[in-house]
Amino acid sequence: MRRHQKKKVSTRDYRRTTCRMCASSKLYPFLSLGSMPIPNGFLEKSDLKKEELHYPLKVCVCESCWLVQLTHTIPAEIMFKNYLYVPSVSKTMVDHFQKMAADIISTMNPRKNDLVIDIGSNDGTLLSFFKKKHLNVLGIDPAENLAKESNKRGIKTIPGYFNEDMAVMVREKYGLAKVITATNVVAHIDDLHSVMKGIKKLLHPVGLFVMEAPYLIDLLDNNEFDTIYHEHLSYISIRPLMKLFEKYNLKIVDIKKQSVHGGTVRIFTAHVDSEYKIHPRVEKFVSEENLKKLHLRSTYDEFARRVKVIRRDLLHFLKRIKKEGRSIIGYGASAKGNVLTNYCNISTDILDYIVDSTPYKQEKYTPGTHIPIYSETEVITNTADYALLLSWNFAKEIIEKNKEFRERGGQFIITIPYLKII
C-alpha cells in the first residue's frame, strides 16, 4: 500500500472534557475510528507531497444528558471556510428541499414577504423554493465560496457563523424571522447555547425554527458509522434536545421522520408561550428512544462491535476480488466515503479512482488516501467490474442513472447497513 505523509495532531489538542450540551464531565467513550484528515479536505495534485494533518476521530456519550458527541472538537474555520459539498448537484436533495419548503409553508402559512432565514444555507438550494413563493430569504453560511455563489444566484447570503451576536445583527438589519431553518448544521456547531440564544432572539413570536439532522436511532440501527466525522460534533436524539430547548423557553411542537441521509428527523420548534400545540408524535419519539435503550452503555458498545465486523468483512471481500484480477472504482467522493476509506485503509491499491458529480471535487484527490476523483462520465467510458458505493445515502439515484454500467456486468458494492452486492 502506498504510504502517505501524515502528521497526527496530539490527542490532547482539541479534546473535550465536558459535554457540549449540559457541561457534565461524565463522558463515556465507546468508538474510535482512528486518526483521520478532515473528511471534506480534498487535495490538489500539488498537495500530495505535503504533510497532511490527521485528527483523532472518537465518539462518546454523556451519561448525564445522553447526547452522543465527538471527544475532540476541530476548529470550525479548518473545516468550513472553503466547503466543497453542495446539494444542488443531487436530484435527491433538490427534491427533498422542495418538499421541505412546501411542508413548512403548509404548516404555518406565512404571508408574502415574511422573512425566512436558513442557517448553514450552503448554495441556497432550500431558500430558492421559499423565494419562489414570494418570501424574503436570507442565508447565513461560513463558507466564503458558497456565500459568493449564492449571492450571484440572487439568494442574499451573509458569510459567517450563526451565534447570538450574528442573530442580533440580523434582527437589527432585517427584522424577526417567521421561519428559521437549519438542515444538517446544528450538529456541526460546538457552542449550542449561543445558537439557541440566537434563535430565541431572532424568531418571531409566531415563528417556527425547523431543523433537520441525521437521527441517532437510524445511525445505530443501520450501522451508519461513516456518518461520524469531524464536522458532525453531535449525533441527535430527541430527549437531549428537549432539555436544551426548554432551557431557552422553546418547545418541540412536532417531529417528522425523513428518509434522506439514511434516516433524518425534521424537528419543529416554537416559543413556549406560542399557540402551537405539541403533536402526539413528539411523545412517540421519546418513548421509542427509551425502548431503544439510548440511556445504556451497552447499546453503544454493541454498535462499536458491529462496526469492526463491517470493516473486517469489507476488506476481506475487496482483497479477494482484487486477487481475482477484478477492477474496482469508488462512486461518490463524499465525506462519509472518506471516513470509510481511511478507517479501512482503502487506497489506490484497491480503488483505481472515484467518480463524483460535483465539479468542485473533480480532478482533486481524497484526503488521507489520495485517490483521484473524476467525473461520472468515467463510469461510461471506462470499464470496471465493481463500484464501491461511497455515497450510499444516494444509492437509489446513483443506481438508476447507471443502468449501462450494470447492463454490461458492473456491480455495486454497498456497505451500509451491511455488505451486499447489487
N, C-alpha and C positions, 0 to 999 in steps of 0.2 A: 504493500500500500504506500502511496506517495505521502511523505511526511511534510506537513505544512508548518510554517513558523508560527508559533502561537505563544502569547505571553499571558500567563494566568494572573488575574488580579487576586490579591490576598483575600482569603476568606473573611478576614476581619474588616476589609473595606466594604462599606455599604450594608453591613449586617444589621438587621433589626433585632432589638432586644425586647420590644413591646408590640402588642397588637395595634395595627393602624386604626382600628375602629374603637376599641374600648380601653386601650393602653395597658391591658393586663400583660404580665410577663410570663404567663402560663402558655407557652408556645410549644407544641409537640411536633417535631419534625418526623415526616413519615416517608418521604420520597426524595431521592437525589437523582437528577438526570445528568450529573457531571458538571464539567466546566465548559461553557459554550460562548460563542460570539453572539453579538446582538443579532437576532433572527432575521431582521429586515435590513441588515448591514451589507447589502450586496456590493460587490467589489468590481472595480475596473481592472483591466489586464495589468496595468501598471502597479496595482496594489498587491499583486500576488506574491511578490518577493519581500514585502514588508512584514514586520511583526504585526500580528493581529491579536487584539485584546480578547481574552476569554473570561467570562464572569461565572461565578457559582450559580447553578440553577437548582434550587432546592425548595421544597414545599413543606409547610407546616399548617397546623390548625390550632386556633386559640381555644383553649379549654375553658374559657370564661364565656365568650360570646359565640364561639364555634364558627368564626369566619376562617375560611381556608385562604392562605396567602403565601407569598414567597418569603423566604427567610432573608433575602438580600434585595435591596432597592437600588436599581441603577438610575442615576440622574436622568430626568426626562429629556434634557437637551441632547444627550447622547443618542437617544432613540427617535426623537420626533422632529428635529429641526428640518431635516430633509427626508420626507417619507415617501415610500415607493408603492404602497398599496392604494389602489383606487377602485371603488365599487362599480364605476360606470362601465368597466370592460366586461362585467359579468351580467348576463341576462338574468340570472337567478337573483342577484342583488338589486338590479334595477326594478324587477317585478316586485320584489319584497318591499322596497321603499315606496313604490307607488301604492301598494295595498296598505302599508302602514300609514301613509298620509291620509288615505281615504278613511281608514278606521278612526283616526284621531278626529278628523273633521266631522264624521258622522256622530261621534261620541259627544262632542261639545258644541258643534255648530257655530264656529267663530264667525264674526262679522267681517265684511270687506275691510281690508287694510289693517286688521288686527296684526299684532307683531308675533312672529314665530322665530324663535332662536334655536339653532342647533349647535350644541357643544361638541367639538370634535367633528366639524362639518365636512372634513375631507374635501372632495372635489365638488361639493354642493348638490350631489345627486338627490338626496332626500328633500332638500329645500326647494329644488326645482319644481317638485309636484305641488308644494304649497303655493309657490309663486304663480303657477298656472291657475290657481283658484283665487287669484287677486288678493292674496295676503302679503303683507310686508314680511320680508325674510332677512335674517342676519345670521351669518355663520361666524363661529369662533374656532380657530384651529391653529396649533403651534407650528405646523409645517409650512414654512415660508413659500416653498414651491407650490403647494396645493392652494394656499390662500391667494397667491398671484393668479393661478389658473382659474380659480372660482370667480374672482373679480372680473377677469376677462370674459367669462361666460354670463356676466350680469347678475351673479349671486354675491351681494355685498358680504365681504368676509374680513374679519379682523384677525391678523396674525398674532397669536398669543395664547396663554394658558388661562383657562377659566378658573377663577377663585373669587373670594369675597371682594377684593379690590376691583377686579375686572367687572364684576356684577354692578358695583356702584357706579363705575364709569359708564357702562352701557345704559343703566337706568337713567342717569342724568342726561344722556345724549339722545336716547331712543325711546325712553319710557318703559313701562312694565310690559312683560310678555304674557300673552294669553296662552301660548304653548311654548314649553322648553323641551327639546328632545336631546337625547344623548344615547346614541347607539354604539355599543361596544367601546365605550370610553370611560365610564365611571370606574370600571375595574382596572383601568390603566393609571388612575390617579392616586398618588400617595397620601396627600392631605385631604381625606374625605370630609373632614369637618369644615374646611374652608369652602369646599364645593357646596355643602349643604347650607352654609351661611349665605353663600351667593345665590343659591336657588331661592331661599326664603326671602331675600331682599328684592329679587328680580321678578318673581312670579306674581302675576295679577291675582287679586283676591278670588276671582272665579276661574283662575287658570289651572292648567294641568302640566305637571312635569312627567314626561313619558320617557323612560329609559329602557333599553334592551341590553341584555348581556347573556352570554352562554350560561346555562343552568348547571349548577354543581351536580345535581342528581344525574343528569344526562352524561356529564363528564365521567362520573364514577361508573354508572351502569354500562356505558358503551366503551369504556377503556380509552377515553379520549386524552391520553397523556400528552399528545403532541400539541394540544391546546394550551399547555403550560409553557409559557416562555416569559422572558424578561419584561415585556410590555404589560403582560397580564399580572398585575400585582395582587389582585384579589379574585376569588372564584365564588360567584354569587349564589347565595341561598336566601330564602325569604326571611327566616327568623332573625338573623343578624341585621338585615336591612331595616326591619320593622323597628328595632331598638334605636338604630341610627336616626331614622326619620322622626321617631317620637321625640327624640332629644331636641329637635328643631321645630316642634309643633307642626309636623307634616304627617299625613296618614296615607297608607296604601289603600286605594279605593277599588282597584281591580288588577288582575293578573291574567294575561292570555299567553298560552303556550304557542311557540312558533317552531317550525321545523328547521329553519335556516341555521347554519353553522353547527349542525349536529345536535341541536336542541337549545332553544333560546327562550327566555321569558321576557315578555313586554309588560312592564310594571307602570301603572298609572298612579300618580301621587298628587295630592292636593293639600291645601291648608287644612288644618284640623277643624277650624270653625267654618269651613265652606259647606255648602249644601250637598256635596257629593256623598252618596251613601256607599257603604262598604259592601261590595259584591260578595256573595257566599263563596265564590271561587278562592278568595284570599284565605279563608279558614281551611279549605280543602288542601291548599298547597302546604300550609303549616302542618296539617295532620299527616300528609304524605312524607314530609321531612322527618317527622317523629317515627313513622313506620320504617323509614329507610335507615334509621339509627345514625343520623348525622352527628349525634352527640356522643359517639363512642369511638375510642381509638381503633378498635378492631376493624371498623368499616374502612378506615384509611389504610391500615396495614394490609388488608386483603387486596385493596386496589393496587398497592405497590407491588405485591406478589404477582398479580396478573400482568402488570407492565413488563416485568422481567421475562415472563413467559412469552409475551408477544415479540420482544426483542430476540429471544433465542430462536423462536420458530421462523421469524422472517429471515434472519441471517442464514439459517440452515437451508431454507428454500432458495434464496438468491445465490448462494455459493454453489448449490447443487446444479442449478440450471446454467450458471456461468461455466461450470466444469464441463457441462454437456455441449458447450460451444454456442449457446443461445445469446442473443444480444438483448440488452435491457436499457431502456431510457426512463427518465423521470417525467411525470406530467404535472406541471404546476409548481412554479418557483415561489411557494408560499412560505410564510413564517413557520407554520406547523410542519411543512416538509423539511425545513432546515433543522428543526428540532429533531425530527425522526432521523435524518441522515447523520447528524452529529452524534446523537445518542447511540446509534447503531454502528457508527464508524463506516458509513457507506460513502464512498468517494468514487473517483473515476475508474477505479479498478472494478467496480460493479456497474455503475451507470455511465453510459457513453456521454450523455448530455441530458439536459432538462429543457422541455419546451414550456412556454408560457404566453398568454395572450396580452400581457401588459407591456406596452412599448418601453416603459421606463426600465424594465428589468432585462430586456433582450440585449444580447452582446455583453452582458455582465457575467459575474461568477458568484456562486453561492458562498455565503460566509462560512468559514471553517473548513468545508470540504472542497471548495474551489471547483465545482462542477460548472462547465459552461452552460449558458442559457440562450436558447434560440427561439425563434418564432414558432408558432404552432404549425406552420406550413411544413416544417421538417418532418412531421408525422406522416405527411402525404408523400413527400419527395424521397425520403429515406426509409428503408425497411428496418423494422425492429421486431423481434419476436414478442417482447413483453414491454409494457409501460407500467412502471410503479406509480400509482396514483397518489401524489403528494398533496393534492387538494381534494380529499375525499368528501369534503362538505359540498363540493360541486360535482359529485360523481355522475349524477343523472344527466346534467347539462353536457359534461365532457364526453361521456359515452355516446350520447345521442348524436353529437356532431362529429364523431369519428367512426361512422359506420364503415367507411372504406378501409380503415385500419383493421377493424375486426373481420371484414369480409375476406381480406387476404391472409387471415390467420393470426393476426395480432391479438394479444390477450392483455387485459388489465389486471394488475395485482393490487388488491385493496387490503389494507392492514387493520382498519378500524371498522367495527369493534373487534374483529378477529380476521385472521388471514383467509382470504378467499380469492379465487381466480374467475374472471368474467371474460 
